[in-house]
Amino acid sequence: MKNNILTDQLSQRILVLDGAMGTMIQRFKLQEDDFRGSLFANHPQNLKGDNDLLVLTRPDVIESIHRDYLAAGADIIETNTFNATTVSQADYGMQDWVEKINFEGARIARKVADEFTALNPSKPRFVAGSIGPTNRTASMSPDVNRPGYRSVTFFDLVLAYSQQVRALIEGGVDILLVETIFDTLNAKAAFFAISNVLDELQRDVPVMVSATVADVSGRLLAGQTLEAFLNSVSHYPLLSVGLNCAFSAEQLLPYIEELSAKSKFRISVHPNAGLPNQLGQYDQSAEQMAVVVERILKSNLVNIVGGCCGTTPLHIEKVAGLVDSYSPRQVPAIQKYTRLSGLELLEIRPDTNFLNIGERTNVAGSKKFAKLIADGKYAEAISVAREQVDGGAQAIDICMDDALINAPQAMTEFLNMVASEPDIAKVPVMIDSSRFEAIEAGLQCTQGKSIVNSISLKEGETEFIRRAKLIRQYGAAVVVMLFDENGQATTTEHRIAVAERSYKLLTHVAGYEPEDIIFDPNILAIGTGMVEHASQAVSFIETCKWIKQNLP
């Protein structure tokens, strides 16, 4: 019911998100004792600066800030839980308290939002559970001398986010806001966790995602372009996608224009109040920020607008005073093409030439590569990938299937190394293995939208659907081989039957968009001298033609 109210409101008007929490907390000039309270009086580490703890030790402060933003006209308030994961709270030794922090953060915001809704039911207020990026990155090493090392794994993040998400939902949030994303792999881990928790709780909670650009190039810190980021998160049915932090509204404007033109989702923006001065303070006044925000509103670029660092209830009041004069952005019809990504987008259109996939990073395709991997010489093996990309490969096929190689471990190590090389990581990856655990290992290392090669009906529908759903949950496209329980399809009729059956299962059961399905009809040998093999080429061509005509 609340979801319907939210989407109805978004269809009618631009909603206002609140402003900075940290800026407002600073105004209270809190000391160490405020962060400790009686609950953590004997904690062995300093706690000042752990703002999330205040929902337990100074809930009056957090409640007051929520009230100020709602009184200023905010439609959506964020919980004070930006760093409330075990990963981030470990720095303070507070990881055992994350469930309580998230639950109380949601409960406090819920209480105040409901009070304001009761006062004016025509302006319902919503609570967004704030989910930050953590203080770790899954796509980059913290040690320049160890590019394959990671301080956090994908499933470390999934576990941390799962705890946070479950407590936020139990505390009463209406929305989950995955924000300030600087590494898309972290965001994908959050989505993975969210989908698992929502399935477990049998709930439907809308999800917003907001990235932060690192510099004027418009790329995220982990290297992706905005187009690549958008493509990499588009597998999740998002309420909105947007940008926050890093820049002022004026500096974010061109990037919001880009997102607005290319996104099938609603658009949000919550910029900083300018850039920090030499003292780390934000000087842009509410009036100055409102001038630029109005330019964004006039251009019909957004559906949700608010503030980030340095913004206050005064900034939000000025923004709230503008939104009713402008219409929300109408989500455009985006042409459906197969879109893949590494650090950059690869779009495959009907007029696109053949896709050139480098196979030398497949242990079956290069003796040199296979030996380097078997010997653990990953740094040298990277040169093979670089040669492929320099030679024109638009994607690279990576396969570690060899009896002498631990495929999941090698896949992880090599893809982590690839991620540290922007000139290679710019292209999408085809994760190729007959072992599904190696495929999963690869998917847990790639922030872009990869291709999985491959799945088939060889082991039956149940396993086919399980694998397909997992691949989609990781955000990848999939290659389908034309095998079924009876083996490889070798006649036109058998190939067509397997392709049609696979397509229906993927689109009707596993939730795939057709453009994320790639069929491999299997090119078989025809020069064997055996009469039954003579028609294989014709059968392959007939199957390709049928697939193009019947499985759009």
Secondary structure by P-SEA (a helix, b strand, c coil): caaaaaaaaaacbbbbbbccaaaaaaaaccccccccccccccccccccccccccccccaaaaaaaaaaaaaaccccccccccccccccccccccccaaaaaaaaaaaaaaaaaaaaaaacccbbbbbbbccccccccccccccccccccccccaaaaaaaaaaaaaaaaaacccbbbbcccccaaaaaaaaaaaaaaaaaacbbbbbbbbbbbccccccccccccaaaaaaaaccccccccccccccccccaaaaaaaaaacccbbbbbbbccccccccccccccaaaaaaaaaaaaaacccccccccccccaaaaaaaaaccccccccccccccccccccccbbbbbccccccbbbbccccccccaaaaaaaaacaaaaaaaaaaaaaaacccbbbbbccccccaaaaaaaaaaaaaaaccccccbbbbcccccaaaaaaaaaccccbbbbccccccccaaaaaaaaaaaaaacbbbbbcccccccccccaaaaaaaaaaaaaaaacccccccccccccccccccccccccccaaaaaaaaaaaaaaaccc
